[in-house]
């Protein structure tokens, strides 16, 4: 079993890292965090095979705390590892500000030098990460990152101050940081040099763009819409935004469309992935009897039983698919096929529908045509509640 010490374990990155590492039974995880005495850190370091050093100071009351919290603490850690004689691998979380001439940057650069000297004396491997701004769940607004502050304020309708909309940020997502750290921790061998890995992907965004994206997440949520989650940055930022939402807002009522056939509501709408909606259909009721030129759909009955029928709009052959909650399957609805779904059971039928585009009343791409007829003609003129079903 490999023993891993994480300093700064209660911080933003530390919490994410420790949570991930504890899912690995082959690792023993030791934790240290300030304001525990440094002697406790030294005691734990003597047992470690790998140390991830995250503890430090970035918002001191006095400037001198940069030195004690970033440089001297790192020096004490390295001396403890050296005294233990275990040649422990050391991973240091530094900052891109180490390249800048400010008090925090100078202290991080000095901590890097302490680690490099430890590597030369002991002949082990060290990994120095100069991290840009890290964002993700469990970060603290008004402390860790502007992303956390924006997500917290905007999700609650609170004011946001932007000093310069054009200011550019370099960002990495905390899950990508954790994965990179895990790769180092789990390596079976470590070339005894000073490594300087980078976390990828790295995202660049202006403060104005960041603000506008998060405002869009809030507005889309109110409309039941999702952003384009195929984009890695959008996916990570959207997940972070949701982690900051007031729990009271996580459950929202749906707009239930009811008529004699049953009810229907829209579950998810995405301009990039279409929409998902759910319907309840009474026994003996048939929905549909229309076709689409371009739109495609998927039907899945999850409660009850029914029959899906398809017919090419210029043909007479009818395809039938028996569906039920006893043998759940998904039926694809191609364009150019008029289609219907009938509840053939004695209880209500619940169906999940996916459509490749959001329903647009101005351009519905939904054309009436009874499946059980031989040619086009209007049918099923009962209200179509904001969807194709």
N, C-alpha and C positions, 0 to 999 in steps of 0.2 A: 504494500500500500504506500502511495506517495503522499507525503504530508505537505500541505500548502498553507502558508501564513498569508493572510490578507490584512494589511494595515489600512486604516481608513475604511473598515468594513461596514460602518453604519452610514457612510456617505452615499451620494447619488450613484457613482459608478460601483462602489463597494457593495451596496445592496444588490444591484443587478448581478454582479459577478458572483457573490457568495450564493445567491439563490440558484444560479446556473450550476455552480460547482457542486452544491449539495445534492444535485440530481445524479451525480456520478459516484456510485458506491465504491469505486477503487481509490477514491481520494479521501484523506482525512483533512478537514478544514479547520484551521485555527484562525481566530479573529482578534484583532486589536484595533481600538479606536481611541482617539483623544476625546475627553481629557484624562483617560487612564494614564497612570505614571509610565514613563519610558522604560522603567525597570521591568514592567510586565511584558512589553514588546521584546526586550532582550531575552527574557526567559523563554518566550514562545519561539523566538528566532533560533535558539539553540536546538530546537526539535525539527526544524523545517528543511525540506528538500528543495522547495521553491518558495520564494517570497515575492508577492506582488505588493509593491510599496505605493499605496495611494494616499496615505495620510500626509497632511500638510496644511499650510495656512495660505488662504488667498484673500481673506477679508479681515485683516488684523485691526485691533484697536490702536496699536502703535507700530510704526514701520519696522522696528527692531524685531518684531515677531516673525517677519519673513525669514530672518536668519535662524532664529531658534526653531521655528516650526518646519522649515523646509531644508535648511542646510545641516544644522546640528542634529536634528532627529535622524536624518539620513546617515550621518556619520556614526551615530550611536548604533544604528541598525547594522551597518557594515562591520563595525568593530565586534559586535556580538556574534555575527556570522563567522567572522574570522577566528574568534576565540573558540567557537564550537568545533572548528576544524572539519565541517561537513562539505565545504565547497558548494554551498547552496547556490542555485541559479537565482538571480535577482532581476526582477522586472520593475522598472521605474516608470511611473506615470509623470512625465514632464509636460511642458506646454510649448506651443509655438511662440509664446511670449519670451521664451528663453533666448530668442534671437533679438529681443528688444532691450534697450537701455532704460529700463525702469526698475524700481525696487523689487517687484515681484519677478520680473524676467531675470534679473541678476541672481536672485536667490534660487530660481529653478536651474539656471545654468551652472551655478556653483554646486547644486545637488547632483547634477549630471557628472561633474568632475569628480566628486566624491565616489560615485559609483564606478566611474572609469578607473580610478586609482585602486579600488577594491578588486576590480577584475584583473588588473596587472599584478597585484600582490598575490592573489589567491590562484589565478589561472583558471577561473571558472567562466561561465557564460553570463553576460548581463545583456538586458534588452532595455533600451531607452526609447520610449514613445514620446515624441513631441506632439501631443494631441491638440487639434484645434477645438473649437467649441463643441461640446458633446451635448446632445439632447435626447430626451426619451422619458419614459415613465419613471416616477419616484424622484424626479428632480424638483428643486424648490424654487418657486417664483420669487423674484426680487433677490435671488442669491446665486443659483447655479448658472443660469443661462437666460438670455432674453427670450428664447423659445418658451421656456416655462412661464415666464412673466406674461407674454402675449397670450398663451393658451389659457392661463388662469383668468386673466382680466376679460378677454373677449368672450369666453364661454359663459361668463357671468354678467355680461353687459356692463362691465366696469370700464372706466376711461383708460386709454393707453397713450403714453407719451413717446413720440418718435423724434429723436434729436436730429437725425439726418436720414431721410428715406433712401438716399443713394449710397449710404455706407454699406460696404460689402462684407458679408460674414462667410467664414469657412466653417462648415459643420460636418460632424460625423454622428451617426446614430449609435446609441448606447449598445444595442444588440450586436452591431458590427464590432464595436470595441470589445465586448465580452467574447465574441467568437475568436477574435484575433488573440486575445489573452489566453483563451482556452487552448488554442493551437500551440502556443508556447509551452503552457503548463503540461500538456499531454505528450510533448515530443519525447521520444525514447532516448534521444541523444542531443547534446547541445555543443556545437563547436565553441571552444573556449575563447571567444572574442567578444567585443562590444558590438552588439547588433543594434541597428536603428530602423526597426520596421515601421511601416505606415499602416494606418487603418483605412481600408477602402470598402465601399466607395466614399469619396468626399464630395460634399455638395457645396455650391456657392450660390448665395442668394443675397439680395439687398434687403435692408430693413423694411423698406416699403413693400417689396414683393412678399416677404415673410408675413407681414401684417395682413396684406390683402388675401393671401391664401387662407389664413386662419379665419378671417371674417367670412370667406366663402364657405368654409366647412360649417360654420354656425348657420349660415343662411340655407345651405343645402339640407342640413339636418331638419330644419323646420319644414322643408318641402318633401322630406322622405327621399332625398337624392343622395347618391354617393359620388365622390370625385373619381378621377381616373386612377384606380389603384394599380394599374400596370406600371406606373412610374414609380421607381424605388423611393425617391424623396417624398413624393406625395403620400405613398403608403406609410412610410415611417412617421411623417409629420401628422397625418390624420390619426394614426394610432396614439401618438403623443397627445394630440388635442383631446381625444376621447378620455384619456386617463385623467385629464384635469377637469372634466365636466362635473358640475354639481350632481351628486347621485340622485337628487330629486328630479332631475331632468332626463335621466336615462330611460325612463319608461314613459312612452307617449301614447295617447289614444289614437286609434286609426279612424279614418273617415270611411265608415261602413256604408256601402251602396246596397240598398235592399230593394227588391221587387218581388212579384209572386214566385219567381223561380228560386229565390233564396237570397244569399248575400255575397258580396265580393269586396275585397279591399286590396289596395296596392301595398306591398311589403317593401320593395326596394325599387328605386329608379336610378338608372345611371345613363348619362348621355353616351357613354363608351361601351356599356355592356347590356343595354336594354332595361327591362323591368321584370320583376317577379311579383305575381299577385296570387291571391288565395280566394277560392270560392266555395260556398256551400250550395249544393243543388238538391232540391227536394225530390223525393221518389217520383219517377215517371216524367221528369222534366228533361228537356233537351236544350243544351246551349250550343251556340255557334251557328252552323249553317251559313257559312261565309268563307271566302278565300282571300288571300293576300297576294299582291304582285311580287313583293320583295321580302316583306317581313316573314321570318320563320319563328316557330314556336316549339316548345316542349310541354307535354301534358304528363302529369304524374298524380294518380289517384292514391291518396294516403289513408282514406277512410271510406268504407262502403264499397260498392261495386258499380261498374258501368260498362259502357260500350262506346268506343271511339270509332267513327266511320270517316273514311277519306274517299274522295272521288276526283279524278282529274277533271278540270272544268270543261274540257272538250272530249271527255270520255264517259263511258257508262259503267265501267268496272268499279265496284265498290269494295274497298278494303275494310275489314272489321277487326278490331282488337279488343278482346275482353280484358278488362282491367279491374283490379280490386286490391284491398289492403291485405289479402292473403297471398298475393303474388305481385308485389310492387314492382313496376317497371316504368320506364320513361318512353313515351311515344313521340317521335319527331314529326312535326307538321311542316312539310315542304311548301314553298310558294307554288301557286297554281293548282293547289288541291283544295276544293271545298271540303269542309270538315265540320264534324259535330261531336259532342259528347253527351251521352244519355245516361241518366241514373236508372239502372235496371234493377236496383235492389229495393228493399222495403224500408231502408233507413236513409237518413241524409248522407250525401256523398261529399267529401271534401277533396278538392283538387288543387295542386300546385301548378301554376302556369309560369313559364318563362317566355318572353317575347324579345326579339332581337333589337327592338327599338321602343322608346317610350311612346305611349299612345298620344297622338296629336289630333284633337278633334278637327282641326283645319285640314289635315291631310292624314286621315285615319288608315289608309291602305287596308280597308276592310269592306269587302264587296259581297252583298247578300247573294246566296245561291244555295238552294236546298240540296243536301247530299242525295236524298232519295228521289230527285228529279233527274230528267235526262238533259236538261239545258238550263241556262241561267234564268233566274227569276227571283223576285223578292221573297223573303221569308223571315220569320222570327222578328217581327217588328216591335216586340217588347223592348223597353229601354235597355241600352247597352251601357252599363254603369262604368264609364270612364276607362274602358278597356276593350279588348278584342273578344272576350269570352261571352 
